[in-house]
Amino acid sequence: MKHLVLYDDLNKFKETLCLKEEAFATDFTKLENESLELKQKVESLLDENNKLLDKLNQVELDLVANRRWNRASYALNWLSNHHIQGRKGLGF
């Protein structure tokens, strides 16, 4: 009788262990899939970030060029106004 009870307990433990292994395998697969999705999202965000950095660099270059152009235009306007008023050179 004692052996029969131990055998039944052993079978219950085996069944429980099998169920836990299946649950673990399922959970592990889900975690692997989520990890892969997150990795792809991170790579996508890094790519987008790099594109935005490139755009920012271009905007900064354009801003510098526009500032130069504005300074040059201001200087040309100043010279033009002084020339029209009959003044000569930059000393007036």
PDB file of N, CA, C and O in Angstrom:
ATOM      1  N   MET A   1       0.825  -1.200   0.000  1.00  0.00           N
ATOM      2  CA  MET A   1       0.000   0.000   0.000  1.00  0.00           C
ATOM      3  C   MET A   1       0.867   1.261   0.000  1.00  0.00           C
ATOM      4  O   MET A   1       0.583   2.221  -0.717  1.00  0.00           O
ATOM      5  N   LYS A   2       1.910   1.247   0.800  1.00  0.00           N
ATOM      6  CA  LYS A   2       2.796   2.394   0.879  1.00  0.00           C
ATOM      7  C   LYS A   2       3.472   2.652  -0.463  1.00  0.00           C
ATOM      8  O   LYS A   2       3.655   3.808  -0.846  1.00  0.00           O
ATOM      9  N   HIS A   3       3.846   1.600  -1.181  1.00  0.00           N
ATOM     10  CA  HIS A   3       4.473   1.749  -2.498  1.00  0.00           C
ATOM     11  C   HIS A   3       3.491   2.324  -3.507  1.00  0.00           C
ATOM     12  O   HIS A   3       3.874   3.104  -4.380  1.00  0.00           O
ATOM     13  N   LEU A   4       2.234   1.942  -3.388  1.00  0.00           N
ATOM     14  CA  LEU A   4       1.208   2.433  -4.305  1.00  0.00           C
ATOM     15  C   LEU A   4       1.002   3.942  -4.113  1.00  0.00           C
ATOM     16  O   LEU A   4       0.853   4.675  -5.090  1.00  0.00           O
ATOM     17  N   VAL A   5       0.995   4.405  -2.859  1.00  0.00           N
ATOM     18  CA  VAL A   5       0.843   5.829  -2.565  1.00  0.00           C
ATOM     19  C   VAL A   5       2.055   6.598  -3.087  1.00  0.00           C
ATOM     20  O   VAL A   5       1.904   7.664  -3.685  1.00  0.00           O
ATOM     21  N   LEU A   6       3.229   6.073  -2.868  1.00  0.00           N
ATOM     22  CA  LEU A   6       4.442   6.736  -3.371  1.00  0.00           C
ATOM     23  C   LEU A   6       4.440   6.790  -4.895  1.00  0.00           C
ATOM     24  O   LEU A   6       4.853   7.795  -5.475  1.00  0.00           O
ATOM     25  N   TYR A   7       3.986   5.732  -5.549  1.00  0.00           N
ATOM     26  CA  TYR A   7       3.912   5.687  -7.006  1.00  0.00           C
ATOM     27  C   TYR A   7       2.928   6.727  -7.511  1.00  0.00           C
ATOM     28  O   TYR A   7       3.202   7.412  -8.496  1.00  0.00           O
ATOM     29  N   ASP A   8       1.782   6.854  -6.847  1.00  0.00           N
ATOM     30  CA  ASP A   8       0.787   7.872  -7.236  1.00  0.00           C
ATOM     31  C   ASP A   8       1.353   9.284  -7.046  1.00  0.00           C
ATOM     32  O   ASP A   8       1.176  10.159  -7.893  1.00  0.00           O
ATOM     33  N   ASP A   9       2.032   9.480  -5.922  1.00  0.00           N
ATOM     34  CA  ASP A   9       2.645  10.792  -5.679  1.00  0.00           C
ATOM     35  C   ASP A   9       3.699  11.110  -6.728  1.00  0.00           C
ATOM     36  O   ASP A   9       3.798  12.243  -7.198  1.00  0.00           O
ATOM     37  N   LEU A  10       4.482  10.107  -7.088  1.00  0.00           N
ATOM     38  CA  LEU A  10       5.512  10.296  -8.111  1.00  0.00           C
ATOM     39  C   LEU A  10       4.881  10.659  -9.452  1.00  0.00           C
ATOM     40  O   LEU A  10       5.392  11.534 -10.152  1.00  0.00           O
ATOM     41  N   ASN A  11       3.800  10.018  -9.817  1.00  0.00           N
ATOM     42  CA  ASN A  11       3.101  10.337 -11.067  1.00  0.00           C
ATOM     43  C   ASN A  11       2.531  11.753 -11.041  1.00  0.00           C
ATOM     44  O   ASN A  11       2.579  12.461 -12.047  1.00  0.00           O
ATOM     45  N   LYS A  12       1.988  12.170  -9.889  1.00  0.00           N
ATOM     46  CA  LYS A  12       1.457  13.527  -9.767  1.00  0.00           C
ATOM     47  C   LYS A  12       2.582  14.556  -9.915  1.00  0.00           C
ATOM     48  O   LYS A  12       2.414  15.582 -10.575  1.00  0.00           O
ATOM     49  N   PHE A  13       3.731  14.270  -9.292  1.00  0.00           N
ATOM     50  CA  PHE A  13       4.869  15.166  -9.422  1.00  0.00           C
ATOM     51  C   PHE A  13       5.357  15.252 -10.863  1.00  0.00           C
ATOM     52  O   PHE A  13       5.725  16.327 -11.336  1.00  0.00           O
ATOM     53  N   LYS A  14       5.360  14.114 -11.561  1.00  0.00           N
ATOM     54  CA  LYS A  14       5.764  14.105 -12.968  1.00  0.00           C
ATOM     55  C   LYS A  14       4.816  14.938 -13.810  1.00  0.00           C
ATOM     56  O   LYS A  14       5.251  15.713 -14.662  1.00  0.00           O
ATOM     57  N   GLU A  15       3.515  14.780 -13.574  1.00  0.00           N
ATOM     58  CA  GLU A  15       2.528  15.558 -14.322  1.00  0.00           C
ATOM     59  C   GLU A  15       2.684  17.048 -14.042  1.00  0.00           C
ATOM     60  O   GLU A  15       2.626  17.875 -14.952  1.00  0.00           O
ATOM     61  N   THR A  16       2.883  17.373 -12.770  1.00  0.00           N
ATOM     62  CA  THR A  16       3.075  18.775 -12.395  1.00  0.00           C
ATOM     63  C   THR A  16       4.332  19.337 -13.054  1.00  0.00           C
ATOM     64  O   THR A  16       4.325  20.453 -13.575  1.00  0.00           O
ATOM     65  N   LEU A  17       5.390  18.566 -13.027  1.00  0.00           N
ATOM     66  CA  LEU A  17       6.641  18.987 -13.647  1.00  0.00           C
ATOM     67  C   LEU A  17       6.463  19.192 -15.150  1.00  0.00           C
ATOM     68  O   LEU A  17       6.965  20.172 -15.700  1.00  0.00           O
ATOM     69  N   CYS A  18       5.766  18.293 -15.812  1.00  0.00           N
ATOM     70  CA  CYS A  18       5.514  18.432 -17.264  1.00  0.00           C
ATOM     71  C   CYS A  18       4.715  19.700 -17.555  1.00  0.00           C
ATOM     72  O   CYS A  18       5.018  20.428 -18.500  1.00  0.00           O
ATOM     73  N   LEU A  19       3.688  19.961 -16.733  1.00  0.00           N
ATOM     74  CA  LEU A  19       2.876  21.164 -16.935  1.00  0.00           C
ATOM     75  C   LEU A  19       3.710  22.428 -16.730  1.00  0.00           C
ATOM     76  O   LEU A  19       3.582  23.396 -17.479  1.00  0.00           O
ATOM     77  N   LYS A  20       4.571  22.407 -15.700  1.00  0.00           N
ATOM     78  CA  LYS A  20       5.420  23.571 -15.446  1.00  0.00           C
ATOM     79  C   LYS A  20       6.445  23.761 -16.560  1.00  0.00           C
ATOM     80  O   LYS A  20       6.757  24.894 -16.926  1.00  0.00           O
ATOM     81  N   GLU A  21       6.966  22.671 -17.097  1.00  0.00           N
ATOM     82  CA  GLU A  21       7.917  22.773 -18.215  1.00  0.00           C
ATOM     83  C   GLU A  21       7.235  23.355 -19.450  1.00  0.00           C
ATOM     84  O   GLU A  21       7.814  24.191 -20.144  1.00  0.00           O
ATOM     85  N   GLU A  22       6.010  22.917 -19.726  1.00  0.00           N
ATOM     86  CA  GLU A  22       5.264  23.451 -20.870  1.00  0.00           C
ATOM     87  C   GLU A  22       4.986  24.940 -20.681  1.00  0.00           C
ATOM     88  O   GLU A  22       5.138  25.732 -21.611  1.00  0.00           O
ATOM     89  N   ALA A  23       4.577  25.312 -19.464  1.00  0.00           N
ATOM     90  CA  ALA A  23       4.310  26.726 -19.189  1.00  0.00           C
ATOM     91  C   ALA A  23       5.587  27.545 -19.341  1.00  0.00           C
ATOM     92  O   ALA A  23       5.563  28.641 -19.902  1.00  0.00           O
ATOM     93  N   PHE A  24       6.700  27.013 -18.841  1.00  0.00           N
ATOM     94  CA  PHE A  24       7.976  27.709 -18.963  1.00  0.00           C
ATOM     95  C   PHE A  24       8.354  27.876 -20.425  1.00  0.00           C
ATOM     96  O   PHE A  24       8.776  28.955 -20.841  1.00  0.00           O
ATOM     97  N   ALA A  25       8.205  26.813 -21.206  1.00  0.00           N
ATOM     98  CA  ALA A  25       8.561  26.881 -22.635  1.00  0.00           C
ATOM     99  C   ALA A  25       7.702  27.914 -23.349  1.00  0.00           C
ATOM    100  O   ALA A  25       8.196  28.674 -24.182  1.00  0.00           O
ATOM    101  N   THR A  26       6.418  27.940 -23.022  1.00  0.00           N
ATOM    102  CA  THR A  26       5.511  28.911 -23.642  1.00  0.00           C
ATOM    103  C   THR A  26       5.906  30.334 -23.240  1.00  0.00           C
ATOM    104  O   THR A  26       6.000  31.221 -24.089  1.00  0.00           O
ATOM    105  N   ASP A  27       6.135  30.545 -21.949  1.00  0.00           N
ATOM    106  CA  ASP A  27       6.528  31.871 -21.475  1.00  0.00           C
ATOM    107  C   ASP A  27       7.861  32.295 -22.067  1.00  0.00           C
ATOM    108  O   ASP A  27       8.044  33.457 -22.429  1.00  0.00           O
ATOM    109  N   PHE A  28       8.787  31.359 -22.165  1.00  0.00           N
ATOM    110  CA  PHE A  28      10.099  31.673 -22.726  1.00  0.00           C
ATOM    111  C   PHE A  28       9.979  32.076 -24.191  1.00  0.00           C
ATOM    112  O   PHE A  28      10.637  33.018 -24.633  1.00  0.00           O
ATOM    113  N   THR A  29       9.144  31.371 -24.941  1.00  0.00           N
ATOM    114  CA  THR A  29       8.925  31.707 -26.353  1.00  0.00           C
ATOM    115  C   THR A  29       8.317  33.094 -26.484  1.00  0.00           C
ATOM    116  O   THR A  29       8.719  33.879 -27.343  1.00  0.00           O
ATOM    117  N   LYS A  30       7.342  33.393 -25.624  1.00  0.00           N
ATOM    118  CA  LYS A  30       6.730  34.729 -25.657  1.00  0.00           C
ATOM    119  C   LYS A  30       7.772  35.801 -25.361  1.00  0.00           C
ATOM    120  O   LYS A  30       7.817  36.837 -26.025  1.00  0.00           O
ATOM    121  N   LEU A  31       8.608  35.543 -24.360  1.00  0.00           N
ATOM    122  CA  LEU A  31       9.645  36.519 -24.015  1.00  0.00           C
ATOM    123  C   LEU A  31      10.660  36.695 -25.145  1.00  0.00           C
ATOM    124  O   LEU A  31      11.117  37.810 -25.398  1.00  0.00           O
ATOM    125  N   GLU A  32      11.009  35.616 -25.816  1.00  0.00           N
ATOM    126  CA  GLU A  32      11.926  35.733 -26.963  1.00  0.00           C
ATOM    127  C   GLU A  32      11.312  36.586 -28.058  1.00  0.00           C
ATOM    128  O   GLU A  32      11.984  37.433 -28.646  1.00  0.00           O
ATOM    129  N   ASN A  33      10.017  36.357 -28.333  1.00  0.00           N
ATOM    130  CA  ASN A  33       9.332  37.143 -29.375  1.00  0.00           C
ATOM    131  C   ASN A  33       9.260  38.618 -28.992  1.00  0.00           C
ATOM    132  O   ASN A  33       9.509  39.494 -29.820  1.00  0.00           O
ATOM    133  N   GLU A  34       8.918  38.885 -27.732  1.00  0.00           N
ATOM    134  CA  GLU A  34       8.859  40.273 -27.279  1.00  0.00           C
ATOM    135  C   GLU A  34      10.241  40.922 -27.348  1.00  0.00           C
ATOM    136  O   GLU A  34      10.370  42.087 -27.726  1.00  0.00           O
ATOM    137  N   SER A  35      11.253  40.173 -26.987  1.00  0.00           N
ATOM    138  CA  SER A  35      12.621  40.689 -27.043  1.00  0.00           C
ATOM    139  C   SER A  35      13.007  41.037 -28.470  1.00  0.00           C
ATOM    140  O   SER A  35      13.622  42.076 -28.710  1.00  0.00           O
ATOM    141  N   LEU A  36      12.659  40.188 -29.410  1.00  0.00           N
ATOM    142  CA  LEU A  36      12.961  40.453 -30.816  1.00  0.00           C
ATOM    143  C   LEU A  36      12.218  41.689 -31.304  1.00  0.00           C
ATOM    144  O   LEU A  36      12.791  42.519 -32.009  1.00  0.00           O
ATOM    145  N   GLU A  37      10.936  41.817 -30.931  1.00  0.00           N
ATOM    146  CA  GLU A  37      10.166  42.999 -31.325  1.00  0.00           C
ATOM    147  C   GLU A  37      10.778  44.270 -30.744  1.00  0.00           C
ATOM    148  O   GLU A  37      10.892  45.283 -31.435  1.00  0.00           O
ATOM    149  N   LEU A  38      11.169  44.212 -29.472  1.00  0.00           N
ATOM    150  CA  LEU A  38      11.779  45.383 -28.846  1.00  0.00           C
ATOM    151  C   LEU A  38      13.112  45.738 -29.495  1.00  0.00           C
ATOM    152  O   LEU A  38      13.433  46.914 -29.667  1.00  0.00           O
ATOM    153  N   LYS A  39      13.882  44.722 -29.851  1.00  0.00           N
ATOM    154  CA  LYS A  39      15.154  44.975 -30.529  1.00  0.00           C
ATOM    155  C   LYS A  39      14.912  45.682 -31.857  1.00  0.00           C
ATOM    156  O   LYS A  39      15.629  46.620 -32.205  1.00  0.00           O
ATOM    157  N   GLN A  40      13.899  45.231 -32.600  1.00  0.00           N
ATOM    158  CA  GLN A  40      13.585  45.857 -33.877  1.00  0.00           C
ATOM    159  C   GLN A  40      13.114  47.297 -33.681  1.00  0.00           C
ATOM    160  O   GLN A  40      13.463  48.181 -34.463  1.00  0.00           O
ATOM    161  N   LYS A  41      12.318  47.527 -32.632  1.00  0.00           N
ATOM    162  CA  LYS A  41      11.856  48.887 -32.354  1.00  0.00           C
ATOM    163  C   LYS A  41      13.028  49.793 -32.001  1.00  0.00           C
ATOM    164  O   LYS A  41      13.096  50.932 -32.462  1.00  0.00           O
ATOM    165  N   VAL A  42      13.949  49.291 -31.184  1.00  0.00           N
ATOM    166  CA  VAL A  42      15.120  50.083 -30.802  1.00  0.00           C
ATOM    167  C   VAL A  42      15.958  50.411 -32.034  1.00  0.00           C
ATOM    168  O   VAL A  42      16.414  51.544 -32.193  1.00  0.00           O
ATOM    169  N   GLU A  43      16.164  49.426 -32.904  1.00  0.00           N
ATOM    170  CA  GLU A  43      16.936  49.667 -34.124  1.00  0.00           C
ATOM    171  C   GLU A  43      16.241  50.696 -35.003  1.00  0.00           C
ATOM    172  O   GLU A  43      16.891  51.555 -35.598  1.00  0.00           O
ATOM    173  N   SER A  44      14.915  50.606 -35.082  1.00  0.00           N
ATOM    174  CA  SER A  44      14.156  51.564 -35.872  1.00  0.00           C
ATOM    175  C   SER A  44      14.278  52.971 -35.282  1.00  0.00           C
ATOM    176  O   SER A  44      14.449  53.947 -36.011  1.00  0.00           O
ATOM    177  N   LEU A  45      14.187  53.061 -33.952  1.00  0.00           N
ATOM    178  CA  LEU A  45      14.316  54.366 -33.297  1.00  0.00           C
ATOM    179  C   LEU A  45      15.722  54.935 -33.454  1.00  0.00           C
ATOM    180  O   LEU A  45      15.885  56.143 -33.624  1.00  0.00           O
ATOM    181  N   LEU A  46      16.729  54.083 -33.398  1.00  0.00           N
ATOM    182  CA  LEU A  46      18.104  54.553 -33.609  1.00  0.00           C
ATOM    183  C   LEU A  46      18.287  55.071 -35.031  1.00  0.00           C
ATOM    184  O   LEU A  46      18.950  56.085 -35.251  1.00  0.00           O
ATOM    185  N   ASP A  47      17.697  54.371 -35.989  1.00  0.00           N
ATOM    186  CA  ASP A  47      17.778  54.808 -37.385  1.00  0.00           C
ATOM    187  C   ASP A  47      17.080  56.155 -37.560  1.00  0.00           C
ATOM    188  O   ASP A  47      17.604  57.056 -38.216  1.00  0.00           O
ATOM    189  N   GLU A  48      15.894  56.282 -36.967  1.00  0.00           N
ATOM    190  CA  GLU A  48      15.160  57.545 -37.039  1.00  0.00           C
ATOM    191  C   GLU A  48      15.952  58.661 -36.360  1.00  0.00           C
ATOM    192  O   GLU A  48      16.004  59.785 -36.860  1.00  0.00           O
ATOM    193  N   ASN A  49      16.563  58.349 -35.226  1.00  0.00           N
ATOM    194  CA  ASN A  49      17.374  59.334 -34.510  1.00  0.00           C
ATOM    195  C   ASN A  49      18.541  59.803 -35.368  1.00  0.00           C
ATOM    196  O   ASN A  49      18.834  60.998 -35.416  1.00  0.00           O
ATOM    197  N   ASN A  50      19.205  58.876 -36.043  1.00  0.00           N
ATOM    198  CA  ASN A  50      20.317  59.251 -36.924  1.00  0.00           C
ATOM    199  C   ASN A  50      19.853  60.144 -38.063  1.00  0.00           C
ATOM    200  O   ASN A  50      20.542  61.096 -38.430  1.00  0.00           O
ATOM    201  N   LYS A  51      18.685  59.837 -38.626  1.00  0.00           N
ATOM    202  CA  LYS A  51      18.142  60.676 -39.696  1.00  0.00           C
ATOM    203  C   LYS A  51      17.842  62.078 -39.185  1.00  0.00           C
ATOM    204  O   LYS A  51      18.109  63.072 -39.860  1.00  0.00           O
ATOM    205  N   LEU A  52      17.276  62.142 -37.964  1.00  0.00           N
ATOM    206  CA  LEU A  52      16.974  63.450 -37.387  1.00  0.00           C
ATOM    207  C   LEU A  52      18.257  64.236 -37.080  1.00  0.00           C
ATOM    208  O   LEU A  52      18.296  65.455 -37.250  1.00  0.00           O
ATOM    209  N   LEU A  53      19.287  63.545 -36.633  1.00  0.00           N
ATOM    210  CA  LEU A  53      20.565  64.216 -36.400  1.00  0.00           C
ATOM    211  C   LEU A  53      21.145  64.763 -37.693  1.00  0.00           C
ATOM    212  O   LEU A  53      21.695  65.863 -37.716  1.00  0.00           O
ATOM    213  N   ASP A  54      21.023  63.993 -38.773  1.00  0.00           N
ATOM    214  CA  ASP A  54      21.491  64.480 -40.078  1.00  0.00           C
ATOM    215  C   ASP A  54      20.716  65.726 -40.495  1.00  0.00           C
ATOM    216  O   ASP A  54      21.301  66.687 -40.995  1.00  0.00           O
ATOM    217  N   LYS A  55      19.395  65.708 -40.287  1.00  0.00           N
ATOM    218  CA  LYS A  55      18.580  66.877 -40.632  1.00  0.00           C
ATOM    219  C   LYS A  55      18.971  68.074 -39.774  1.00  0.00           C
ATOM    220  O   LYS A  55      19.053  69.199 -40.269  1.00  0.00           O
ATOM    221  N   LEU A  56      19.212  67.830 -38.485  1.00  0.00           N
ATOM    222  CA  LEU A  56      19.622  68.911 -37.594  1.00  0.00           C
ATOM    223  C   LEU A  56      20.940  69.522 -38.044  1.00  0.00           C
ATOM    224  O   LEU A  56      21.088  70.744 -38.056  1.00  0.00           O
ATOM    225  N   ASN A  57      21.891  68.684 -38.411  1.00  0.00           N
ATOM    226  CA  ASN A  57      23.168  69.189 -38.897  1.00  0.00           C
ATOM    227  C   ASN A  57      22.977  70.032 -40.144  1.00  0.00           C
ATOM    228  O   ASN A  57      23.615  71.075 -40.292  1.00  0.00           O
ATOM    229  N   GLN A  58      22.108  69.594 -41.039  1.00  0.00           N
ATOM    230  CA  GLN A  58      21.853  70.359 -42.260  1.00  0.00           C
ATOM    231  C   GLN A  58      21.188  71.691 -41.939  1.00  0.00           C
ATOM    232  O   GLN A  58      21.521  72.714 -42.536  1.00  0.00           O
ATOM    233  N   VAL A  59      20.250  71.679 -40.999  1.00  0.00           N
ATOM    234  CA  VAL A  59      19.584  72.923 -40.598  1.00  0.00           C
ATOM    235  C   VAL A  59      20.587  73.888 -39.980  1.00  0.00           C
ATOM    236  O   VAL A  59      20.536  75.089 -40.244  1.00  0.00           O
ATOM    237  N   GLU A  60      21.507  73.367 -39.152  1.00  0.00           N
ATOM    238  CA  GLU A  60      22.532  74.224 -38.559  1.00  0.00           C
ATOM    239  C   GLU A  60      23.429  74.834 -39.633  1.00  0.00           C
ATOM    240  O   GLU A  60      23.773  76.013 -39.560  1.00  0.00           O
ATOM    241  N   LEU A  61      23.810  74.028 -40.635  1.00  0.00           N
ATOM    242  CA  LEU A  61      24.621  74.555 -41.737  1.00  0.00           C
ATOM    243  C   LEU A  61      23.864  75.627 -42.511  1.00  0.00           C
ATOM    244  O   LEU A  61      24.431  76.654 -42.882  1.00  0.00           O
ATOM    245  N   ASP A  62      22.572  75.378 -42.753  1.00  0.00           N
ATOM    246  CA  ASP A  62      21.746  76.361 -43.460  1.00  0.00           C
ATOM    247  C   ASP A  62      21.623  77.647 -42.651  1.00  0.00           C
ATOM    248  O   ASP A  62      21.645  78.742 -43.213  1.00  0.00           O
ATOM    249  N   LEU A  63      21.493  77.515 -41.335  1.00  0.00           N
ATOM    250  CA  LEU A  63      21.386  78.694 -40.480  1.00  0.00           C
ATOM    251  C   LEU A  63      22.663  79.530 -40.550  1.00  0.00           C
ATOM    252  O   LEU A  63      22.607  80.755 -40.653  1.00  0.00           O
ATOM    253  N   VAL A  64      23.805  78.861 -40.493  1.00  0.00           N
ATOM    254  CA  VAL A  64      25.076  79.581 -40.589  1.00  0.00           C
ATOM    255  C   VAL A  64      25.171  80.297 -41.937  1.00  0.00           C
ATOM    256  O   VAL A  64      25.571  81.459 -42.000  1.00  0.00           O
ATOM    257  N   ALA A  65      24.803  79.603 -43.006  1.00  0.00           N
ATOM    258  CA  ALA A  65      24.845  80.222 -44.347  1.00  0.00           C
ATOM    259  C   ALA A  65      23.886  81.401 -44.430  1.00  0.00           C
ATOM    260  O   ALA A  65      24.228  82.429 -45.014  1.00  0.00           O
ATOM    261  N   ASN A  66      22.701  81.275 -43.861  1.00  0.00           N
ATOM    262  CA  ASN A  66      21.734  82.380 -43.886  1.00  0.00           C
ATOM    263  C   ASN A  66      22.226  83.580 -43.087  1.00  0.00           C
ATOM    264  O   ASN A  66      22.027  84.728 -43.485  1.00  0.00           O
ATOM    265  N   ARG A  67      22.875  83.301 -41.948  1.00  0.00           N
ATOM    266  CA  ARG A  67      23.420  84.411 -41.157  1.00  0.00           C
ATOM    267  C   ARG A  67      24.505  85.145 -41.945  1.00  0.00           C
ATOM    268  O   ARG A  67      24.563  86.375 -41.927  1.00  0.00           O
ATOM    269  N   ARG A  68      25.359  84.394 -42.632  1.00  0.00           N
ATOM    270  CA  ARG A  68      26.388  85.036 -43.460  1.00  0.00           C
ATOM    271  C   ARG A  68      25.746  85.886 -44.548  1.00  0.00           C
ATOM    272  O   ARG A  68      26.147  87.022 -44.798  1.00  0.00           O
ATOM    273  N   TRP A  69      24.744  85.306 -45.182  1.00  0.00           N
ATOM    274  CA  TRP A  69      24.053  86.021 -46.257  1.00  0.00           C
ATOM    275  C   TRP A  69      23.406  87.294 -45.727  1.00  0.00           C
ATOM    276  O   TRP A  69      23.483  88.349 -46.356  1.00  0.00           O
ATOM    277  N   ASN A  70      22.766  87.185 -44.563  1.00  0.00           N
ATOM    278  CA  ASN A  70      22.121  88.366 -43.977  1.00  0.00           C
ATOM    279  C   ASN A  70      23.138  89.445 -43.626  1.00  0.00           C
ATOM    280  O   ASN A  70      22.893  90.630 -43.851  1.00  0.00           O
ATOM    281  N   ARG A  71      24.289  89.034 -43.070  1.00  0.00           N
ATOM    282  CA  ARG A  71      25.333  90.015 -42.754  1.00  0.00           C
ATOM    283  C   ARG A  71      25.858  90.675 -44.025  1.00  0.00           C
ATOM    284  O   ARG A  71      26.062  91.888 -44.070  1.00  0.00           O
ATOM    285  N   ALA A  72      26.072  89.865 -45.050  1.00  0.00           N
ATOM    286  CA  ALA A  72      26.571  90.408 -46.323  1.00  0.00           C
ATOM    287  C   ALA A  72      25.539  91.357 -46.928  1.00  0.00           C
ATOM    288  O   ALA A  72      25.898  92.417 -47.443  1.00  0.00           O
ATOM    289  N   SER A  73      24.269  90.985 -46.870  1.00  0.00           N
ATOM    290  CA  SER A  73      23.212  91.845 -47.409  1.00  0.00           C
ATOM    291  C   SER A  73      23.135  93.148 -46.638  1.00  0.00           C
ATOM    292  O   SER A  73      22.958  94.212 -47.230  1.00  0.00           O
ATOM    293  N   TYR A  74      23.267  93.073 -45.306  1.00  0.00           N
ATOM    294  CA  TYR A  74      23.245  94.290 -44.489  1.00  0.00           C
ATOM    295  C   TYR A  74      24.402  95.210 -44.873  1.00  0.00           C
ATOM    296  O   TYR A  74      24.228  96.421 -45.010  1.00  0.00           O
ATOM    297  N   ALA A  75      25.580  94.621 -45.042  1.00  0.00           N
ATOM    298  CA  ALA A  75      26.756  95.425 -45.410  1.00  0.00           C
ATOM    299  C   ALA A  75      26.571  96.049 -46.788  1.00  0.00           C
ATOM    300  O   ALA A  75      26.910  97.215 -46.989  1.00  0.00           O
ATOM    301  N   LEU A  76      26.040  95.286 -47.735  1.00  0.00           N
ATOM    302  CA  LEU A  76      25.817  95.846 -49.079  1.00  0.00           C
ATOM    303  C   LEU A  76      24.781  96.959 -49.040  1.00  0.00           C
ATOM    304  O   LEU A  76      24.937  97.967 -49.729  1.00  0.00           O
ATOM    305  N   ASN A  77      23.744  96.799 -48.262  1.00  0.00           N
ATOM    306  CA  ASN A  77      22.734  97.861 -48.136  1.00  0.00           C
ATOM    307  C   ASN A  77      23.337  99.120 -47.528  1.00  0.00           C
ATOM    308  O   ASN A  77      23.044 100.233 -47.964  1.00  0.00           O
ATOM    309  N   TRP A  78      24.177  98.936 -46.522  1.00  0.00           N
ATOM    310  CA  TRP A  78      24.820 100.085 -45.879  1.00  0.00           C
ATOM    311  C   TRP A  78      25.702 100.837 -46.881  1.00  0.00           C
ATOM    312  O   TRP A  78      25.658 102.063 -46.976  1.00  0.00           O
ATOM    313  N   LEU A  79      26.515 100.055 -47.637  1.00  0.00           N
ATOM    314  CA  LEU A  79      27.370 100.692 -48.648  1.00  0.00           C
ATOM    315  C   LEU A  79      26.543 101.384 -49.722  1.00  0.00           C
ATOM    316  O   LEU A  79      26.876 102.486 -50.157  1.00  0.00           O
ATOM    317  N   SER A  80      25.479 100.742 -50.142  1.00  0.00           N
ATOM    318  CA  SER A  80      24.628 101.311 -51.177  1.00  0.00           C
ATOM    319  C   SER A  80      24.002 102.614 -50.702  1.00  0.00           C
ATOM    320  O   SER A  80      23.969 103.597 -51.443  1.00  0.00           O
ATOM    321  N   ASN A  81      23.509 102.624 -49.477  1.00  0.00           N
ATOM    322  CA  ASN A  81      22.894 103.847 -48.940  1.00  0.00           C
ATOM    323  C   ASN A  81      23.909 104.975 -48.833  1.00  0.00           C
ATOM    324  O   ASN A  81      23.595 106.122 -49.152  1.00  0.00           O
ATOM    325  N   HIS A  82      25.104 104.665 -48.395  1.00  0.00           N
ATOM    326  CA  HIS A  82      26.115 105.710 -48.283  1.00  0.00           C
ATOM    327  C   HIS A  82      26.567 106.204 -49.652  1.00  0.00           C
ATOM    328  O   HIS A  82      26.874 107.385 -49.814  1.00  0.00           O
ATOM    329  N   HIS A  83      26.609 105.330 -50.617  1.00  0.00           N
ATOM    330  CA  HIS A  83      26.987 105.733 -51.975  1.00  0.00           C
ATOM    331  C   HIS A  83      25.920 106.644 -52.569  1.00  0.00           C
ATOM    332  O   HIS A  83      26.239 107.644 -53.213  1.00  0.00           O
ATOM    333  N   ILE A  84      24.666 106.304 -52.354  1.00  0.00           N
ATOM    334  CA  ILE A  84      23.561 107.110 -52.887  1.00  0.00           C
ATOM    335  C   ILE A  84      23.584 108.497 -52.258  1.00  0.00           C
ATOM    336  O   ILE A  84      23.238 109.480 -52.913  1.00  0.00           O
ATOM    337  N   GLN A  85      23.982 108.584 -51.010  1.00  0.00           N
ATOM    338  CA  GLN A  85      24.019 109.873 -50.314  1.00  0.00           C
ATOM    339  C   GLN A  85      25.270 110.676 -50.650  1.00  0.00           C
ATOM    340  O   GLN A  85      25.488 111.757 -50.103  1.00  0.00           O
ATOM    341  N   GLY A  86      26.092 110.143 -51.553  1.00  0.00           N
ATOM    342  CA  GLY A  86      27.260 110.882 -52.001  1.00  0.00           C
ATOM    343  C   GLY A  86      28.471 110.713 -51.104  1.00  0.00           C
ATOM    344  O   GLY A  86      29.464 111.420 -51.278  1.00  0.00           O
ATOM    345  N   ARG A  87      28.418 109.838 -50.194  1.00  0.00           N
ATOM    346  CA  ARG A  87      29.559 109.620 -49.323  1.00  0.00           C
ATOM    347  C   ARG A  87      30.499 108.606 -49.995  1.00  0.00           C
ATOM    348  O   ARG A  87      30.092 107.765 -50.795  1.00  0.00           O
ATOM    349  N   LYS A  88      31.754 108.735 -49.629  1.00  0.00           N
ATOM    350  CA  LYS A  88      32.724 107.830 -50.216  1.00  0.00           C
ATOM    351  C   LYS A  88      33.389 107.024 -49.118  1.00  0.00           C
ATOM    352  O   LYS A  88      33.706 107.546 -48.049  1.00  0.00           O
ATOM    353  N   GLY A  89      33.595 105.754 -49.393  1.00  0.00           N
ATOM    354  CA  GLY A  89      34.328 104.895 -48.460  1.00  0.00           C
ATOM    355  C   GLY A  89      33.525 104.498 -47.241  1.00  0.00           C
ATOM    356  O   GLY A  89      32.340 104.802 -47.098  1.00  0.00           O
ATOM    357  N   LEU A  90      34.243 103.797 -46.362  1.00  0.00           N
ATOM    358  CA  LEU A  90      33.603 103.280 -45.172  1.00  0.00           C
ATOM    359  C   LEU A  90      33.769 104.223 -43.974  1.00  0.00           C
ATOM    360  O   LEU A  90      33.175 103.996 -42.921  1.00  0.00           O
ATOM    361  N   GLY A  91      34.552 105.248 -44.130  1.00  0.00           N
ATOM    362  CA  GLY A  91      34.842 106.134 -43.010  1.00  0.00           C
ATOM    363  C   GLY A  91      33.744 107.148 -42.707  1.00  0.00           C
ATOM    364  O   GLY A  91      33.839 107.863 -41.709  1.00  0.00           O
ATOM    365  N   PHE A  92      32.722 107.232 -43.523  1.00  0.00           N
ATOM    366  CA  PHE A  92      31.679 108.239 -43.318  1.00  0.00           C
ATOM    367  C   PHE A  92      30.457 107.639 -42.687  1.00  0.00           C
ATOM    368  O   PHE A  92      29.478 108.345 -42.443  1.00  0.00           O
TER     369      PHE A  92
END
